[in-house]
């Protein structure tokens, strides 16, 4: 993750730009939290499906394949949304210097 910091005085910047930066930052934080929750819950589901299909043989083995596919697709989507939100935030912060 990029750890670059941009510092500015809110009183020196246009109120509209500051509002945009704060809004984009809020969207990015929401995307990060959503990604963390989704990946955690899907990981738990995959582990349960693995235990039921491989360990106890209650579910067919195709259930694990489906669970892994859903995990992969969902992980890709939420990571993409987080990266988009981060790039929007960085673009907005870069514009505040103008």
C-alpha positions, 0 to 999 in steps of 0.5 A: 500500500502506498503510504505517501502523506499529503499535508495541507491546511484546510483553511488554505484550501477551497472548501469544496475540494476539502469536502471532496477529499473527505468524501473520497476518504470515507468511501475508501475506508468503507471499501477497505472495511467491506473488503475485510468483512467479505474476505473474512466471512468467505474464508470461514465459509470455505473452511466450513465447506472444506471440513464438511466435504473433505473431513466429514464427507457430508457434502460432495467434493464439488461443493468445495470447488464451488465455494473456492470459485465464489471466494475467488470471484468475490475477492477479485470484485471487492479488491477491485472496488477498494483499489478504485476507491483508493485511486479516486482518493489519491487523484482527489488529494493530488488535485487539492494542491492546485 
